Amino acid sequence: MRRLANTLKTAALLGLLTAIVLTLGYWIGGQAGLLAALALSLGLNVATWLFSDRLALRAMRARP
């Protein structure tokens, strides 16, 4: 149950980040800005997913 809650919180936070990036992209550049922001947000989400384990370990100053 706890794992499901953590997964839902992570999805909600990534969704919120995506919404903010897309909104700013649209406000700044219109439709072209929205497309650029979509590419940026996809890149950020993929990088977060790929490197989340390393980011968490570094945040806690863990050593191998």
C-alpha positions in Angstrom: 0.0 0.0 0.0 2.8 2.4 0.9 4.5 1.7 -2.4 1.4 2.6 -4.3 1.1 5.9 -2.4 4.7 6.8 -3.2 4.1 5.9 -6.9 1.0 8.1 -7.0 2.8 11.0 -5.3 5.7 10.7 -7.8 3.3 10.7 -10.8 1.4 13.7 -9.4 4.5 15.7 -8.9 5.9 14.9 -12.4 2.5 15.7 -13.8 2.5 19.1 -12.0 6.0 19.8 -13.3 5.0 19.0 -16.8 1.9 21.2 -16.6 4.0 24.1 -15.3 6.6 23.7 -18.1 3.9 23.5 -20.7 2.0 26.5 -19.4 5.2 28.6 -19.3 6.1 27.5 -22.8 2.7 28.5 -24.2 2.8 31.9 -22.4 6.3 32.6 -23.7 6.2 31.3 -27.3 2.6 30.4 -28.2 2.2 27.2 -30.1 5.9 27.0 -31.0 6.8 27.5 -27.4 4.3 24.8 -26.3 6.0 22.3 -28.6 9.5 23.3 -27.3 8.2 23.0 -23.8 6.7 19.6 -24.6 10.1 18.4 -25.8 11.8 19.8 -22.7 9.3 18.3 -20.3 9.6 14.9 -22.0 13.4 15.1 -21.6 13.1 16.1 -18.0 10.7 13.3 -17.2 12.9 10.7 -18.9 16.0 12.0 -17.1 14.2 12.0 -13.8 13.1 8.4 -14.3 16.5 7.2 -15.5 18.6 9.0 -12.8 16.2 9.0 -9.8 18.1 6.4 -7.9 21.4 8.3 -8.2 19.7 11.6 -7.3 18.2 10.1 -4.2 21.5 8.5 -3.1 23.4 11.8 -3.7 20.7 13.8 -1.8 21.4 11.6 1.2 25.2 11.8 0.7 25.4 8.0 0.5 28.8 6.5 -0.3 29.3 3.2 -2.3 
